[in-house]
């Protein structure tokens, strides 16, 4: 069993059809933070599977990124913590 970790996932997709599809897929997996930015709590194999699924939707002109985050409280917007009160989970492979 793989331990879960926190990931910040964001995308920049100009085509509305692809953008809506990507948004729906990620919405099922994570917490919507802002427009095209999501916070996910997944194991490494789940993150890889999600990114593989999204690669089937996106094209080379789209920008899709995922960053590991130690803890959601490390994410700041306008000098305030984006998410508070979530447990600290270590990132592992």
N, C-alpha and C positions, 0 to 999 in steps of 0.2 A: 504494500500500500504506500502510495506517495503522499507526502505531506503537502499541504497547500501553501501557497504564497500569494502575495499581493502583486498585481500588475496594473499599470496605467496603460490603457489602450486608446489611441487616437487615430483619426483618419481625416484626410482631405480628399474628397471625391467630388469632382465637378458634375458628373452625370447624375441626374436626380434618381433614375431607376436603380443604378448600382448603389448610390448612397442610401436609399431607403432599404434596400435588401441588406446591406451591411449593418445598418442601424438595427433592424429587426433581429438579426442573428446575435449581435453583441448584447442587445437589450435582454435577451433571454438568459444571458450568462452573468451580467454585471450590473453595477450601480451606475446609473446615468448621473454624471457630474455637471457637464456643460456641453451643449451642442453635440460635438463629435468626440467627446472625452468620456471614458468609462473607467471605473475601478472594478477589477475582477479579483476574486479570491479562488484560485484554481491551482491544481497540481500541474507540474511541468508538462506531463503528457496531454493534459486537457488543454493547456495553452497552445501547445503545438498543433493539436487537432483543430482547435478553433481557428488558428492562423491558416492552416491548410484549407479549411472550409472557406474562409474569407478570400484566400488566393484564387479559389474557383469562381468567385464573384467579381473580383477586382481585375483591373488591367494594369499595364505598366505605367500608364499616365496617372494612376491613383497613388496616394501616399497613405500607407497603413503602417503604424508603428506600435510596438509594445515595449514598455520599460518595466523592469522589476522595481518594486518599491518596498522598502523595509517595513513600513507601516503607513496606513492611510493618513495619520496625523503629520507625516512628513510632507504631505502635499498642501501647498498654501495657495490661496486665492485672495488677492487684495489684503495681504498681511494677516489673514485669518486661516485657521486650519479648515481644510475642506470637509473632513469627516472626523468626528470625535466619538470616543467611546467604543471603538472596535478593538478586539483583542490583538495583541502583537503576535504575529506568526512569522517564523523564520522561513526564508526562501531556501528551498533545497532542490536538487536535481532528482 
